[in-house]
Amino acid sequence: MEEIKELDNAKEIFELSNSWERKGMEKRIEKGIEKGIEKRKMEERQNIAKELLKQGSPVEFVAKVTHLSKEQVEELKEKL
């Protein structure tokens, strides 16, 4: 570390390292946000599917409207 501090461009080296860390952190945050958005969309689809099933809608119709698979809708139906 001492050798690096003695270099003329030591500050630039440390800033570059911090820049890479910052970019990595930003990418992890973006991925987390994207995952959260996708999770929320899936929850919304499932909630709509549950309401449709409670109203007596057929599984095939619910799957088509919510873009869930028939299997996913059937699982939700079993849990009601």
All heavy atoms as an XYZ file, in Angstrom:
662
protein
N       0.823     -1.204      0.000
C       0.000      0.000      0.000
C       0.862      1.261      0.000
O       0.526      2.200     -0.684
C      -0.895      0.033      1.235
C      -2.210     -0.685      1.137
S      -3.188     -0.191     -0.234
C      -4.715      0.017      0.536
N       1.916      1.245      0.790
C       2.782      2.429      0.868
C       3.390      2.740     -0.493
O       3.515      3.893     -0.870
C       3.882      2.229      1.916
C       3.372      2.226      3.344
C       2.700      3.527      3.726
O       3.186      4.612      3.357
O       1.644      3.462      4.386
N       3.742      1.657     -1.234
C       4.334      1.868     -2.544
C       3.358      2.582     -3.479
O       3.743      3.451     -4.253
C       4.770      0.542     -3.178
C       5.839     -0.189     -2.423
C       5.294     -1.068     -1.308
O       4.095     -1.399     -1.331
O       6.059     -1.392     -0.404
N       2.096      2.205     -3.387
C       1.079      2.834     -4.236
C       0.918      4.302     -3.873
O       0.802      5.159     -4.743
C      -0.264      2.088     -4.130
C      -0.126      0.687     -4.723
C      -1.379      2.856     -4.838
C      -1.352     -0.175     -4.570
N       0.930      4.611     -2.591
C       0.767      6.004     -2.161
C       1.901      6.878     -2.671
O       1.731      8.065     -2.885
C       0.688      6.081     -0.637
C      -0.600      5.539     -0.081
C      -0.639      5.655      1.422
C      -1.919      5.067      1.976
N      -1.958      5.108      3.434
N       3.055      6.272     -2.868
C       4.205      7.023     -3.327
C       4.137      7.314     -4.822
O       4.846      8.176     -5.318
C       5.487      6.262     -2.992
C       5.744      6.184     -1.501
C       6.940      5.312     -1.165
O       7.678      4.905     -2.083
O       7.136      5.043      0.018
N       3.316      6.606     -5.538
C       3.201      6.832     -6.974
C       2.548      8.175     -7.257
O       1.709      8.659     -6.502
C       2.373      5.725     -7.630
C       2.952      4.325     -7.589
C       1.930      3.328     -8.121
C       4.238      4.249     -8.403
N       2.903      8.755     -8.366
C       2.317     10.043     -8.757
C       0.821      9.928     -9.027
O       0.063     10.851     -8.772
C       3.008     10.589    -10.012
C       4.438     11.026     -9.728
O       4.744     11.326     -8.555
O       5.229     11.061    -10.682
N       0.397      8.779     -9.537
C      -1.004      8.624     -9.905
C      -1.774      7.766     -8.893
O      -2.777      7.158     -9.238
C      -1.120      8.057    -11.312
C      -0.429      6.708    -11.454
O       0.236      6.258    -10.534
N      -0.589      6.085    -12.591
N      -1.337      7.731     -7.665
C      -1.986      6.923     -6.640
C      -3.452      7.320     -6.457
O      -4.324      6.462     -6.326
C      -1.248      7.040     -5.315
N      -3.715      8.599     -6.476
C      -5.092      9.066     -6.295
C      -5.987      8.522     -7.404
O      -7.092      8.059     -7.147
C      -5.140     10.589     -6.279
C      -6.497     11.152     -5.991
C      -6.479     12.656     -5.892
C      -7.859     13.177     -5.602
N      -7.895     14.634     -5.510
N      -5.504      8.548     -8.642
C      -6.277      8.033     -9.769
C      -6.526      6.534     -9.635
O      -7.598      6.037     -9.969
C      -5.579      8.333    -11.102
C      -5.602      9.794    -11.484
C      -4.429     10.579    -10.875
O      -3.488      9.954    -10.343
O      -4.470     11.809    -10.914
N      -5.540      5.815     -9.147
C      -5.687      4.368     -8.956
C      -6.781      4.087     -7.934
O      -7.647      3.240     -8.160
C      -4.347      3.723     -8.530
C      -3.350      3.799     -9.687
C      -4.559      2.279     -8.087
C      -1.940      3.404     -9.310
N      -6.755      4.780     -6.822
C      -7.785      4.584     -5.802
C      -9.163      4.998     -6.301
O     -10.153      4.335     -6.039
C      -7.444      5.341     -4.511
C      -6.358      4.695     -3.711
C      -5.168      5.356     -3.455
C      -6.527      3.410     -3.196
C      -4.171      4.754     -2.719
C      -5.533      2.798     -2.455
C      -4.337      3.476     -2.227
N      -9.236      6.084     -7.046
C     -10.517      6.538     -7.588
C     -11.070      5.537     -8.594
O     -12.274      5.290     -8.626
C     -10.368      7.917     -8.225
C     -10.212      9.029     -7.213
C      -9.981     10.387     -7.841
O      -9.972     10.498     -9.086
O      -9.793     11.344     -7.079
N     -10.193      4.948     -9.403
C     -10.616      3.949    -10.371
C     -11.190      2.725     -9.659
O     -12.242      2.216    -10.024
C      -9.441      3.540    -11.263
C      -9.729      2.529    -12.357
C     -10.793      3.075    -13.307
C      -8.460      2.201    -13.113
N     -10.515      2.298     -8.615
C     -11.004      1.166     -7.825
C     -12.369      1.472     -7.227
O     -13.288      0.655     -7.287
C     -10.003      0.839     -6.714
O     -10.520     -0.148     -5.864
N     -12.512      2.651     -6.670
C     -13.800      3.055     -6.102
C     -14.872      3.146     -7.172
O     -16.032      2.813     -6.938
C     -13.668      4.399     -5.376
C     -12.902      4.285     -4.084
O     -12.815      3.202     -3.501
N     -12.333      5.375     -3.632
N     -14.484      3.585     -8.359
C     -15.425      3.689     -9.468
C     -15.956      2.309     -9.843
O     -17.147      2.132    -10.066
C     -14.733      4.334    -10.670
O     -15.548      4.281    -11.803
N     -15.078      1.319     -9.916
C     -15.509     -0.044    -10.236
C     -16.436     -0.593     -9.167
O     -17.424     -1.232     -9.462
C     -14.301     -0.966    -10.391
C     -13.498     -0.710    -11.630
C     -13.900     -0.054    -12.762
C     -12.151     -1.098    -11.852
N     -12.886     -0.014    -13.687
C     -11.796     -0.655    -13.148
C     -11.201     -1.768    -11.101
C     -10.539     -0.879    -13.695
C      -9.954     -1.986    -11.649
C      -9.632     -1.548    -12.928
N     -16.093     -0.339     -7.916
C     -16.954     -0.792     -6.816
C     -18.322     -0.134     -6.899
O     -19.343     -0.775     -6.710
C     -16.303     -0.481     -5.468
C     -15.102     -1.335     -5.154
C     -14.424     -0.945     -3.861
O     -15.090     -0.348     -2.982
O     -13.229     -1.227     -3.722
N     -18.335      1.138     -7.198
C     -19.590      1.894     -7.300
C     -20.448      1.351     -8.448
O     -21.642      1.151     -8.297
C     -19.273      3.379     -7.498
C     -20.393      4.314     -7.223
C     -19.982      5.797     -7.183
N     -18.876      6.200     -8.030
C     -17.632      6.457     -7.600
N     -17.335      6.339     -6.322
N     -16.690      6.839     -8.440
N     -19.805      1.073     -9.592
C     -20.544      0.532    -10.732
C     -21.109     -0.843    -10.410
O     -22.235     -1.171    -10.790
C     -19.653      0.474    -11.972
C     -19.404      1.819    -12.593
C     -18.534      1.721    -13.823
C     -18.265      3.119    -14.371
N     -17.413      3.067    -15.562
N     -20.321     -1.664     -9.722
C     -20.804     -2.988     -9.317
C     -21.991     -2.875     -8.382
O     -22.975     -3.612     -8.513
N     -21.932     -1.955     -7.453
C     -23.029     -1.743     -6.510
C     -24.269     -1.266     -7.255
O     -25.377     -1.737     -6.992
C     -22.624     -0.709     -5.459
C     -23.715     -0.414     -4.452
S     -23.979     -1.756     -3.304
C     -22.598     -1.504     -2.236
N     -24.089     -0.356     -8.197
C     -25.226      0.152     -8.969
C     -25.895     -0.972     -9.759
O     -27.125     -1.043     -9.817
C     -24.772      1.274     -9.911
C     -24.409      2.559     -9.190
C     -23.740      3.588    -10.085
O     -23.548      3.318    -11.290
O     -23.402      4.675     -9.571
N     -25.089     -1.871    -10.348
C     -25.665     -2.990    -11.095
C     -26.438     -3.918    -10.176
O     -27.510     -4.409    -10.534
C     -24.565     -3.769    -11.826
C     -24.097     -3.101    -13.077
C     -23.214     -4.016    -13.883
C     -22.909     -3.341    -15.210
N     -22.379     -4.263    -16.180
N     -25.905     -4.178     -8.978
C     -26.619     -5.045     -8.030
C     -27.927     -4.402     -7.598
O     -28.950     -5.087     -7.466
C     -25.731     -5.359     -6.826
C     -24.591     -6.315     -7.168
C     -23.867     -6.804     -5.939
N     -23.189     -5.758     -5.196
C     -21.961     -5.312     -5.429
N     -21.255     -5.833     -6.408
N     -21.430     -4.373     -4.687
N     -27.913     -3.116     -7.405
C     -29.140     -2.404     -7.019
C     -30.162     -2.481     -8.152
O     -31.336     -2.758     -7.920
C     -28.828     -0.934     -6.639
C     -28.056     -0.895     -5.313
C     -30.104     -0.107     -6.567
C     -27.504      0.465     -4.964
N     -29.712     -2.244     -9.393
C     -30.621     -2.320    -10.546
C     -31.239     -3.707    -10.663
O     -32.443     -3.836    -10.901
C     -29.868     -1.980    -11.836
C     -29.572     -0.511    -12.011
C     -28.772     -0.227    -13.274
O     -28.831     -1.039    -14.219
O     -28.079      0.802    -13.307
N     -30.423     -4.751    -10.510
C     -30.944     -6.114    -10.598
C     -31.950     -6.368     -9.481
O     -32.974     -7.017     -9.693
C     -29.808     -7.139    -10.522
C     -29.069     -7.298    -11.808
C     -28.120     -8.480    -11.753
C     -27.526     -8.702    -13.127
N     -26.840     -9.965    -13.230
N     -31.668     -5.870     -8.293
C     -32.600     -6.038     -7.184
C     -33.927     -5.352     -7.457
O     -34.993     -5.898     -7.169
N     -33.860     -4.171     -8.016
C     -35.080     -3.433     -8.351
C     -35.870     -4.190     -9.410
O     -37.091     -4.341     -9.300
C     -34.741     -2.000     -8.825
C     -34.227     -1.171     -7.633
C     -35.950     -1.333     -9.473
C     -33.646      0.170     -8.017
N     -35.167     -4.683    -10.442
C     -35.846     -5.445    -11.491
C     -36.517     -6.697    -10.925
O     -37.655     -7.009    -11.289
C     -34.847     -5.833    -12.586
C     -34.402     -4.673    -13.438
C     -33.286     -5.047    -14.401
O     -32.965     -6.249    -14.537
O     -32.731     -4.129    -15.033
N     -35.821     -7.394    -10.049
C     -36.404     -8.590     -9.435
C     -37.635     -8.222     -8.616
O     -38.632     -8.927     -8.628
C     -35.388     -9.303     -8.548
C     -34.377    -10.105     -9.300
C     -33.458    -10.857     -8.346
C     -32.447    -11.686     -9.090
N     -31.580    -12.441     -8.170
N     -37.549     -7.109     -7.893
C     -38.683     -6.654     -7.098
C     -39.887     -6.309     -7.960
O     -41.026     -6.633     -7.619
N     -39.636     -5.673     -9.087
C     -40.716     -5.318    -10.013
C     -41.360     -6.576    -10.563
O     -42.594     -6.689    -10.620
C     -40.187     -4.409    -11.143
C     -39.845     -3.028    -10.576
C     -41.212     -4.293    -12.273
C     -39.091     -2.128    -11.543
N     -40.540     -7.537    -10.979
C     -41.076     -8.792    -11.520
C     -41.872     -9.547    -10.460
O     -42.925    -10.117    -10.753
C     -39.950     -9.666    -12.071
C     -39.364     -9.152    -13.359
C     -40.395     -8.988    -14.462
O     -41.224     -9.906    -14.665
O     -40.377     -7.940    -15.135
N     -41.375     -9.547     -9.235
C     -42.085    -10.231     -8.146
C     -43.442     -9.573     -7.917
O     -44.453    -10.253     -7.747
C     -41.256    -10.183     -6.867
C     -41.893    -10.901     -5.711
C     -41.039    -10.855     -4.467
C     -41.758    -11.548     -3.329
N     -41.022    -11.472     -2.075
N     -43.468     -8.256     -7.936
C     -44.722     -7.519     -7.727
C     -45.712     -7.806     -8.860
O     -46.907     -7.996     -8.617
C     -44.439     -6.019     -7.632
C     -45.666     -5.195     -7.397
C     -46.261     -5.490     -6.048
N     -47.507     -4.769     -5.926
C     -48.564     -5.234     -5.299
N     -48.510     -6.385     -4.689
N     -49.664     -4.537     -5.241
N     -45.229     -7.866    -10.096
C     -46.102     -8.175    -11.230
C     -46.716     -9.562    -11.072
O     -47.905     -9.763    -11.326
C     -45.328     -8.103    -12.550
C     -45.013     -6.713    -13.019
C     -44.245     -6.765    -14.331
C     -43.855     -5.402    -14.820
N     -43.099     -5.469    -16.092
N     -45.893    -10.522    -10.644
C     -46.383    -11.884    -10.453
C     -47.430    -11.920     -9.341
O     -48.465    -12.577     -9.478
C     -45.228    -12.830    -10.129
C     -45.675    -14.266     -9.905
S     -46.532    -15.020    -11.307
C     -45.156    -15.403    -12.350
N     -47.190    -11.201     -8.264
C     -48.166    -11.150     -7.172
C     -49.483    -10.552     -7.650
O     -50.552    -11.038     -7.277
C     -47.602    -10.335     -6.004
C     -46.483    -11.028     -5.259
C     -45.800    -10.134     -4.242
O     -46.091     -8.915     -4.189
O     -44.949    -10.654     -3.505
N     -49.409     -9.515     -8.474
C     -50.620     -8.891     -9.000
C     -51.387     -9.867     -9.886
O     -52.610     -9.974     -9.793
C     -50.270     -7.621     -9.778
C     -49.823     -6.478     -8.894
C     -49.341     -5.268     -9.673
O     -49.276     -5.316    -10.918
O     -49.011     -4.260     -9.026
N     -50.667    -10.591    -10.745
C     -51.319    -11.587    -11.602
C     -51.994    -12.666    -10.758
O     -53.114    -13.096    -11.057
C     -50.304    -12.249    -12.530
C     -49.790    -11.357    -13.603
C     -48.823    -12.114    -14.472
N     -48.089    -11.224    -15.337
C     -46.934    -11.529    -15.882
N     -46.379    -12.695    -15.665
N     -46.332    -10.670    -16.671
N     -51.297    -13.103     -9.724
C     -51.858    -14.142     -8.858
C     -53.095    -13.633     -8.122
O     -54.073    -14.366     -7.983
C     -50.806    -14.630     -7.869
C     -49.710    -15.426     -8.536
C     -48.553    -15.759     -7.601
O     -48.358    -15.114     -6.582
N     -47.786    -16.772     -7.964
N     -53.059    -12.405     -7.661
C     -54.227    -11.841     -6.978
C     -55.427    -11.723     -7.913
O     -56.559    -12.021     -7.525
C     -53.890    -10.473     -6.372
C     -52.973    -10.580     -5.177
O     -52.913    -11.617     -4.507
N     -52.223     -9.532     -4.898
N     -55.175    -11.298     -9.134
C     -56.259    -11.219    -10.124
C     -56.808    -12.613    -10.397
O     -58.029    -12.825    -10.452
C     -55.766    -10.550    -11.422
C     -55.463     -9.067    -11.160
C     -56.785    -10.708    -12.553
C     -54.705     -8.373    -12.274
N     -55.894    -13.569    -10.554
C     -56.321    -14.948    -10.814
C     -57.186    -15.473     -9.669
O     -58.229    -16.105     -9.910
C     -55.098    -15.851    -11.005
N     -56.802    -15.205     -8.445
C     -57.583    -15.664     -7.289
C     -58.982    -15.070     -7.302
O     -59.963    -15.772     -7.047
C     -56.869    -15.294     -5.985
C     -55.627    -16.112     -5.714
C     -54.943    -15.607     -4.444
C     -53.615    -16.269     -4.219
N     -52.909    -15.729     -3.050
N     -59.069    -13.796     -7.608
C     -60.378    -13.142     -7.652
C     -61.244    -13.731     -8.759
O     -62.439    -13.966     -8.557
C     -60.222    -11.631     -7.822
C     -59.713    -10.921     -6.594
C     -60.599    -11.136     -5.376
O     -61.848    -11.039     -5.495
O     -60.047    -11.423     -4.293
N     -60.654    -13.959     -9.913
C     -61.409    -14.554    -11.012
C     -61.873    -15.966    -10.654
O     -63.012    -16.348    -10.957
C     -60.565    -14.585    -12.286
C     -60.302    -13.230    -12.948
C     -59.237    -13.359    -14.039
C     -61.591    -12.661    -13.519
N     -60.999    -16.725    -10.025
C     -61.372    -18.086     -9.618
C     -62.494    -18.069     -8.581
O     -63.413    -18.884     -8.636
C     -60.147    -18.830     -9.072
C     -59.079    -19.184    -10.103
C     -57.815    -19.656     -9.407
C     -59.597    -20.247    -11.068
N     -62.432    -17.120     -7.651
C     -63.488    -17.004     -6.638
C     -64.843    -16.696     -7.286
O     -65.882    -17.087     -6.761
C     -63.143    -15.899     -5.630
C     -62.049    -16.275     -4.663
C     -61.740    -15.102     -3.739
C     -60.539    -15.367     -2.868
N     -60.188    -14.199     -2.023
N     -64.781    -15.996     -8.410
C     -66.013    -15.648     -9.120
C     -66.493    -16.783    -10.024
O     -67.499    -16.649    -10.709
C     -65.802    -14.378     -9.955
C     -65.459    -13.154     -9.135
C     -66.559    -12.774     -8.170
O     -67.746    -12.814     -8.496
N     -66.174    -12.410     -6.962
N     -65.735    -17.876    -10.035
C     -66.157    -19.038    -10.804
C     -65.634    -19.103    -12.234
O     -66.108    -19.910    -13.043
N     -64.660    -18.292    -12.553
C     -64.103    -18.320    -13.907
C     -63.337    -19.619    -14.149
O     -62.660    -20.118    -13.250
C     -63.150    -17.137    -14.114
O     -63.843    -15.919    -13.989
N     -63.408    -20.150    -15.348
C     -62.683    -21.385    -15.674
C     -61.163    -21.163    -15.651
O     -60.681    -20.073    -15.962
C     -63.135    -21.728    -17.093
C     -64.290    -20.850    -17.397
C     -64.248    -19.693    -16.454
N     -60.442    -22.205    -15.320
C     -58.981    -22.143    -15.216
C     -58.351    -21.647    -16.519
O     -57.448    -20.801    -16.502
C     -58.409    -23.524    -14.808
C     -56.899    -23.549    -14.928
C     -58.848    -23.884    -13.400
N     -58.829    -22.151    -17.639
C     -58.269    -21.763    -18.932
C     -58.428    -20.261    -19.183
O     -57.517    -19.594    -19.677
C     -58.929    -22.553    -20.077
C     -58.606    -24.030    -20.080
C     -59.461    -24.834    -19.077
O     -60.471    -24.306    -18.534
O     -59.090    -25.985    -18.816
N     -59.596    -19.735    -18.839
C     -59.861    -18.301    -19.009
C     -58.930    -17.482    -18.118
O     -58.330    -16.503    -18.556
C     -61.321    -17.992    -18.683
C     -61.629    -16.517    -18.669
C     -61.772    -15.823    -19.858
C     -61.784    -15.833    -17.469
C     -62.061    -14.457    -19.853
C     -62.064    -14.477    -17.454
C     -62.210    -13.782    -18.650
N     -58.803    -17.897    -16.870
C     -57.953    -17.178    -15.914
C     -56.499    -17.187    -16.393
O     -55.810    -16.160    -16.337
C     -58.071    -17.791    -14.501
C     -57.096    -17.116    -13.541
C     -59.510    -17.677    -13.986
N     -56.050    -18.333    -16.887
C     -54.677    -18.426    -17.385
C     -54.463    -17.479    -18.567
O     -53.443    -16.787    -18.642
C     -54.372    -19.866    -17.795
N     -55.442    -17.425    -19.452
C     -55.328    -16.562    -20.630
C     -55.294    -15.081    -20.234
O     -54.477    -14.315    -20.738
C     -56.492    -16.824    -21.583
C     -56.400    -16.068    -22.872
C     -57.519    -16.450    -23.820
C     -57.372    -15.703    -25.128
N     -58.400    -16.073    -26.086
N     -56.154    -14.697    -19.326
C     -56.261    -13.289    -18.921
C     -55.040    -12.831    -18.128
O     -54.557    -11.719    -18.317
C     -57.556    -13.068    -18.091
C     -57.574    -11.694    -17.453
C     -58.776    -13.273    -18.962
N     -54.526    -13.682    -17.251
C     -53.434    -13.286    -16.360
C     -52.045    -13.614    -16.898
O     -51.048    -13.199    -16.312
C     -53.589    -13.973    -14.988
O     -53.530    -15.391    -15.179
C     -54.876    -13.562    -14.309
N     -51.996    -14.360    -17.979
C     -50.729    -14.813    -18.558
C     -49.958    -15.736    -17.606
O     -48.728    -15.816    -17.676
C     -49.848    -13.637    -18.994
C     -50.490    -12.763    -20.007
N     -50.569    -13.112    -21.329
C     -51.117    -11.563    -19.884
C     -51.194    -12.152    -21.992
N     -51.543    -11.210    -21.142
N     -50.689    -16.399    -16.726
C     -50.101    -17.444    -15.881
C     -50.314    -18.768    -16.602
O     -51.208    -18.896    -17.438
C     -50.788    -17.489    -14.513
C     -50.626    -16.266    -13.609
C     -51.512    -16.399    -12.384
C     -49.184    -16.079    -13.202
N     -49.499    -19.747    -16.269
C     -49.703    -21.058    -16.879
C     -50.942    -21.711    -16.263
O     -51.379    -21.354    -15.164
C     -48.486    -21.952    -16.645
O     -48.393    -22.320    -15.290
N     -51.488    -22.661    -16.982
C     -52.655    -23.392    -16.489
C     -52.311    -24.066    -15.155
O     -53.118    -24.069    -14.224
C     -53.081    -24.429    -17.534
C     -54.339    -25.174    -17.186
C     -54.702    -26.147    -18.308
C     -55.854    -27.037    -17.873
N     -56.174    -28.049    -18.880
N     -51.098    -24.599    -15.067
C     -50.655    -25.267    -13.832
C     -50.602    -24.291    -12.663
O     -50.989    -24.617    -11.543
C     -49.283    -25.917    -14.049
C     -49.286    -27.086    -15.008
C     -49.328    -26.678    -16.483
O     -48.994    -25.512    -16.810
O     -49.712    -27.527    -17.306
N     -50.104    -23.077    -12.915
C     -50.036    -22.069    -11.860
C     -51.430    -21.717    -11.363
O     -51.661    -21.571    -10.161
C     -49.326    -20.807    -12.357
C     -47.837    -20.979    -12.570
C     -47.214    -19.781    -13.255
O     -47.721    -19.297    -14.271
N     -46.105    -19.308    -12.707
N     -52.362    -21.568    -12.303
C     -53.735    -21.221    -11.936
C     -54.373    -22.366    -11.148
O     -55.062    -22.133    -10.141
C     -54.572    -20.866    -13.182
C     -56.023    -20.613    -12.809
C     -53.980    -19.647    -13.884
N     -54.127    -23.587    -11.577
C     -54.680    -24.734    -10.863
C     -54.136    -24.808     -9.437
O     -54.871    -25.123     -8.496
C     -54.380    -26.025    -11.624
C     -55.220    -26.152    -12.887
C     -54.821    -27.314    -13.778
O     -53.734    -27.915    -13.563
O     -55.599    -27.631    -14.710
N     -52.852    -24.504     -9.256
C     -52.269    -24.471     -7.910
C     -52.957    -23.423     -7.044
O     -53.232    -23.665     -5.873
C     -50.768    -24.177     -7.982
C     -49.925    -25.341     -8.443
C     -48.450    -24.995     -8.508
O     -48.006    -24.099     -7.763
O     -47.743    -25.618     -9.319
N     -53.200    -22.244     -7.630
C     -53.877    -21.188     -6.872
C     -55.290    -21.628     -6.504
O     -55.758    -21.371     -5.394
C     -53.926    -19.888     -7.695
C     -52.596    -19.189     -7.918
C     -52.769    -18.047     -8.906
C     -52.028    -18.680     -6.608
N     -55.950    -22.293     -7.427
C     -57.316    -22.751     -7.194
C     -57.363    -23.746     -6.033
O     -58.262    -23.690     -5.201
C     -57.887    -23.371     -8.460
C     -59.348    -23.743     -8.348
C     -59.885    -24.236     -9.677
C     -61.375    -24.553     -9.548
N     -61.931    -24.986    -10.833
N     -56.371    -24.636     -5.983
C     -56.323    -25.631     -4.907
C     -56.135    -24.974     -3.541
O     -56.618    -25.507     -2.531
C     -55.173    -26.611     -5.159
C     -55.421    -27.550     -6.316
C     -54.215    -28.419     -6.617
O     -53.244    -28.399     -5.838
O     -54.236    -29.101     -7.658
N     -55.479    -23.847     -3.498
C     -55.195    -23.169     -2.232
C     -56.375    -22.327     -1.731
O     -56.357    -21.885     -0.597
C     -53.961    -22.293     -2.365
C     -52.692    -23.090     -2.575
C     -51.499    -22.184     -2.752
C     -50.250    -22.996     -3.035
N     -49.072    -22.141     -3.237
N     -57.355    -22.115     -2.599
C     -58.516    -21.300     -2.192
C     -59.428    -22.075     -1.261
O     -59.587    -23.220     -1.266
C     -59.312    -20.834     -3.411
C     -58.606    -19.824     -4.305
C     -59.506    -19.471     -5.491
C     -58.259    -18.546     -3.553
